[in-house]
Amino acid sequence: MLISTTAAETAEGVFNQYSAGEFGIYSLIGFFIVIAVLIVLIVLLIVFSKLLNLVSSIKVSKKASGTPSETASAVSAEDDTETVAAITAALMAYYDVQTTVNGEDDMPVPFIIRSIKKI
């Protein structure tokens, strides 16, 4: 035997089962549970961000504690030229694809790379 009820019949049964005071109490309990969970999530995010900042500052201090000769030898002119060449090649490949899509073969590149600085 299949029992079918409409939403109105179901809501009417719920309204008859609970009083207005009970609806209010259940609504407040649900509201406070949601607010409490949101507060817990905010606290967790704050704690995780502080932990990540602490870990990253420890890593930075360990890198900075190296001798100056080691840090100076790590950055060389050869690395910079390789970086400039790689970025230039990537941009030229991008603009080559753009010109074939647009149908213009001799489209000039609107810039010239003179130097690249690390941020």
Backbone as JSON, one array per atom type, in Angstrom:
{
  "sequence": "MLISTTAAETAEGVFNQYSAGEFGIYSLIGFFIVIAVLIVLIVLLIVFSKLLNLVSSIKVSKKASGTPSETASAVSAEDDTETVAAITAALMAYYDVQTTVNGEDDMPVPFIIRSIKKI",
  "N": [[0.84, -1.17, 0.0], [0.69, 2.11, -0.95], [1.61, 5.1, 0.45], [0.86, 8.37, 0.06], [1.72, 11.66, 0.66], [1.13, 15.13, 0.74], [3.09, 18.17, 0.69], [1.82, 20.1, 2.16], [0.15, 18.62, 3.85], [2.11, 17.28, 5.33], [3.45, 19.44, 6.58], [1.31, 20.42, 8.05], [0.95, 18.34, 9.85], [3.32, 18.5, 11.3], [3.07, 21.04, 12.44], [0.9, 20.62, 14.1], [2.0, 18.87, 15.88], [3.99, 20.16, 17.41], [4.31, 22.95, 19.65], [4.17, 26.6, 19.45], [6.1, 27.71, 21.09], [7.93, 25.61, 21.33], [8.83, 25.47, 18.7], [10.16, 27.92, 18.55], [12.2, 27.55, 20.45], [13.63, 25.41, 19.31], [14.45, 26.64, 16.97], [16.15, 28.67, 17.96], [18.1, 27.07, 19.19], [19.18, 25.77, 16.95], [20.16, 28.03, 15.57], [22.16, 28.95, 17.37], [23.87, 26.76, 17.35], [24.83, 26.81, 14.72], [26.16, 29.32, 14.72], [28.1, 28.77, 16.69], [29.62, 26.76, 15.44], [30.63, 28.22, 13.28], [32.23, 30.07, 14.65], [34.13, 28.33, 15.76], [35.34, 27.42, 13.39], [36.46, 29.83, 12.45], [38.31, 30.37, 14.49], [39.99, 28.13, 14.17], [41.03, 28.68, 11.61], [42.46, 31.04, 12.12], [44.39, 30.1, 13.95], [45.74, 28.2, 12.33], [46.77, 29.93, 10.35], [48.54, 31.49, 11.86], [50.33, 29.48, 12.67], [51.37, 28.69, 10.18], [52.62, 31.08, 9.39], [54.56, 31.21, 11.38], [56.09, 28.92, 10.82], [57.0, 29.56, 8.23], [58.5, 31.85, 8.8], [60.52, 30.73, 10.33], [61.78, 29.14, 8.4], [62.69, 31.15, 6.67], [64.46, 32.49, 8.35], [66.38, 30.51, 8.71], [67.37, 30.3, 6.11], [68.45, 32.85, 5.81], [70.47, 32.78, 7.65], [72.67, 31.64, 6.51], [76.09, 31.79, 5.25], [77.47, 34.8, 3.79], [78.98, 34.37, 1.47], [78.02, 31.98, 0.47], [75.37, 32.64, -0.2], [75.83, 34.61, -2.1], [77.13, 33.22, -4.1], [75.11, 31.58, -4.89], [73.34, 33.07, -6.43], [73.83, 33.91, -9.61], [75.09, 35.5, -12.61], [74.7, 33.9, -14.78], [72.47, 32.35, -14.16], [70.53, 34.35, -14.18], [70.52, 35.13, -16.89], [69.65, 32.79, -18.06], [67.11, 32.64, -16.98], [65.93, 34.96, -18.04], [66.04, 34.28, -20.75], [64.34, 32.03, -20.8], [61.87, 33.12, -20.01], [61.5, 34.99, -22.03], [61.35, 33.29, -24.26], [59.01, 31.89, -23.65], [57.11, 33.96, -23.71], [57.34, 34.76, -26.4], [56.51, 32.42, -27.67], [53.88, 32.41, -26.83], [52.9, 34.76, -28.05], [53.29, 33.99, -30.68], [51.4, 31.99, -31.03], [49.14, 33.55, -30.64], [49.22, 35.21, -32.91], [48.79, 33.39, -34.96], [46.23, 32.57, -34.41], [44.76, 34.91, -34.72], [45.22, 35.39, -37.37], [46.98, 37.16, -38.46], [50.15, 37.32, -39.64], [52.49, 38.87, -39.36], [52.44, 40.38, -37.01], [53.59, 42.82, -34.83], [55.41, 42.48, -31.77], [54.31, 43.99, -28.82], [56.2, 44.92, -26.95], [59.51, 45.1, -25.43], [61.8, 43.06, -23.83], [63.89, 44.12, -21.4], [65.05, 43.79, -18.89], [64.76, 41.58, -16.07], [63.49, 41.45, -12.88], [63.7, 39.93, -9.7], [61.02, 39.48, -7.44]],
  "CA": [[0.0, 0.0, 0.0], [1.5, 3.3, -1.13], [1.08, 6.26, 1.16], [1.37, 9.61, -0.51], [1.3, 12.85, 1.38], [1.6, 16.37, 0.13], [3.88, 19.0, 1.59], [0.9, 20.8, 3.06], [-0.27, 17.66, 4.88], [3.26, 17.03, 6.2], [3.64, 20.64, 7.4], [0.2, 20.49, 8.99], [1.22, 17.37, 10.91], [4.4, 19.03, 12.14], [2.54, 22.16, 13.21], [0.03, 20.08, 15.14], [2.79, 18.09, 16.82], [4.78, 21.04, 18.27], [3.71, 24.26, 19.93], [4.95, 27.74, 18.95], [7.25, 27.85, 21.97], [8.91, 24.59, 20.98], [9.43, 25.9, 17.43], [11.09, 29.0, 18.87], [13.36, 26.99, 21.13], [14.41, 24.64, 18.34], [15.07, 27.6, 16.06], [17.28, 29.29, 18.66], [19.15, 26.06, 19.35], [19.82, 25.62, 15.64], [20.91, 29.25, 15.29], [23.36, 28.98, 18.19], [24.79, 25.71, 16.88], [25.48, 27.32, 13.5], [27.09, 30.37, 15.12], [29.21, 28.15, 17.4], [30.47, 26.09, 14.45], [31.34, 29.27, 12.54], [33.27, 30.59, 15.52], [35.19, 27.32, 15.82], [36.06, 27.46, 12.11], [37.26, 31.05, 12.41], [39.44, 30.18, 15.4], [40.91, 27.2, 13.53], [41.73, 29.37, 10.53], [43.43, 31.96, 12.72], [45.48, 29.3, 14.5], [46.53, 27.66, 11.22], [47.53, 30.99, 9.69], [49.67, 31.84, 12.73], [51.3, 28.4, 12.59], [52.05, 28.76, 8.88], [53.52, 32.23, 9.45], [55.68, 30.85, 12.24], [56.93, 27.97, 10.08], [57.66, 30.26, 7.13], [59.53, 32.74, 9.36], [61.64, 29.88, 10.72], [62.48, 28.78, 7.18], [63.38, 32.34, 6.18], [65.6, 32.78, 9.22], [67.41, 29.51, 8.43], [68.0, 30.67, 4.84], [69.22, 34.07, 6.01], [71.6, 32.54, 8.53], [73.8, 31.13, 5.73], [77.18, 32.75, 5.09], [77.26, 35.65, 2.62], [79.61, 33.82, 0.26], [77.12, 30.96, -0.07], [74.23, 33.28, -0.83], [76.3, 35.34, -3.27], [77.44, 32.26, -5.16], [73.87, 30.95, -5.35], [72.76, 33.92, -7.46], [74.87, 34.28, -10.55], [74.62, 36.14, -13.83], [74.28, 32.85, -15.71], [71.09, 32.01, -13.82], [69.67, 35.43, -14.63], [70.36, 35.09, -18.34], [68.81, 31.63, -18.38], [65.74, 33.0, -16.61], [65.46, 35.91, -19.04], [65.84, 33.55, -21.99], [63.17, 31.18, -20.66], [60.67, 33.95, -20.0], [61.36, 35.55, -23.38], [60.89, 32.22, -25.15], [57.61, 31.61, -23.33], [56.28, 35.06, -24.23], [57.34, 34.71, -27.85], [55.65, 31.3, -28.06], [52.51, 32.85, -26.6], [52.52, 35.7, -29.1], [53.23, 33.26, -31.94], [50.08, 31.34, -31.05], [48.15, 34.61, -30.79], [49.19, 35.71, -34.29], [48.19, 32.4, -35.85], [44.79, 32.55, -34.14], [44.18, 36.12, -35.29], [45.38, 35.35, -38.81], [48.0, 38.12, -38.89], [51.44, 36.66, -39.45], [53.57, 39.8, -39.06], [52.02, 41.27, -35.94], [54.75, 43.12, -33.99], [55.24, 42.29, -30.33], [54.19, 45.36, -28.3], [57.14, 45.21, -25.87], [60.87, 44.56, -25.51], [62.25, 42.7, -22.49], [65.23, 44.67, -21.16], [65.59, 43.15, -17.69], [63.77, 40.93, -15.22], [63.9, 41.54, -11.47], [62.95, 39.06, -8.78], [60.2, 40.23, -6.49]],
  "C": [[0.89, 1.24, 0.0], [0.84, 4.48, -0.43], [1.7, 7.5, 0.55], [0.82, 10.78, 0.28], [1.85, 14.07, 0.65], [2.4, 17.15, 1.17], [2.99, 19.71, 2.6], [0.44, 19.87, 4.18], [0.87, 17.38, 5.85], [3.49, 18.22, 7.12], [2.53, 20.76, 8.44], [0.41, 19.52, 10.14], [2.31, 17.84, 11.85], [3.88, 20.16, 13.01], [1.63, 21.66, 14.34], [0.82, 19.37, 16.22], [3.52, 18.98, 17.83], [4.04, 22.35, 18.49], [4.64, 25.36, 19.41], [6.2, 27.94, 19.81], [8.34, 26.84, 21.64], [9.6, 24.93, 19.66], [10.48, 26.98, 17.68], [12.36, 28.49, 19.52], [14.24, 26.22, 20.16], [15.11, 25.55, 17.34], [16.28, 28.27, 16.71], [18.43, 28.31, 18.86], [19.9, 25.87, 18.03], [20.67, 26.83, 15.29], [22.21, 29.27, 16.08], [24.36, 27.9, 17.8], [25.53, 26.19, 15.64], [26.51, 28.38, 13.84], [28.31, 29.77, 15.82], [30.16, 27.44, 16.43], [31.26, 27.11, 13.64], [32.47, 29.86, 13.37], [34.43, 29.61, 15.63], [36.0, 27.31, 14.53], [36.95, 28.69, 12.0], [38.49, 30.92, 13.3], [40.46, 29.22, 14.79], [41.69, 27.87, 12.41], [42.77, 30.34, 11.06], [44.63, 31.2, 13.26], [46.35, 28.74, 13.39], [47.34, 28.74, 10.53], [48.72, 31.42, 10.54], [50.74, 30.75, 12.7], [52.07, 28.44, 11.27], [53.0, 29.95, 8.82], [54.75, 31.93, 10.29], [56.63, 29.91, 11.51], [57.67, 28.68, 8.96], [58.73, 31.22, 7.66], [60.74, 31.94, 9.83], [62.45, 29.47, 9.49], [63.28, 29.96, 6.64], [64.6, 32.64, 7.04], [66.72, 31.76, 9.01], [68.13, 29.82, 7.13], [68.89, 31.89, 5.01], [70.44, 33.85, 6.87], [72.8, 31.95, 7.8], [74.86, 32.2, 5.56], [76.97, 33.57, 3.83], [77.88, 35.09, 1.35], [78.73, 32.74, -0.36], [75.95, 31.6, -0.79], [74.64, 34.04, -2.09], [76.6, 34.38, -4.41], [76.18, 31.6, -5.71], [73.22, 31.76, -6.46], [73.88, 34.36, -8.38], [74.25, 34.89, -11.79], [74.12, 35.1, -14.82], [72.83, 32.43, -15.44], [70.13, 33.08, -14.31], [69.46, 35.39, -16.14], [69.51, 33.91, -18.77], [67.34, 31.94, -18.07], [65.15, 33.95, -17.63], [65.17, 35.2, -20.36], [64.59, 32.68, -21.93], [61.88, 31.99, -20.7], [60.42, 34.56, -21.38], [60.83, 34.5, -24.35], [59.41, 31.9, -24.9], [56.7, 32.71, -23.88], [56.22, 35.04, -25.75], [56.47, 33.55, -28.36], [54.18, 31.68, -27.89], [52.06, 33.79, -27.71], [52.49, 35.04, -30.47], [51.88, 32.57, -32.09], [49.0, 32.39, -31.26], [48.07, 35.09, -32.24], [48.58, 34.68, -35.22], [46.69, 32.31, -35.62], [44.13, 33.75, -34.79], [44.31, 36.15, -36.81], [46.38, 36.35, -39.34], [49.36, 37.54, -38.6], [52.53, 37.62, -38.98], [53.18, 40.81, -37.99], [53.23, 41.56, -35.04], [54.41, 42.9, -32.51], [55.27, 43.68, -29.69], [55.17, 45.7, -27.18], [58.51, 44.64, -26.19], [61.31, 44.27, -24.08], [63.68, 43.19, -22.33], [65.85, 44.03, -19.94], [64.42, 42.54, -16.92], [64.3, 40.96, -13.8], [63.06, 40.59, -10.64], [62.21, 39.91, -7.78], [60.32, 39.59, -5.14]]
}
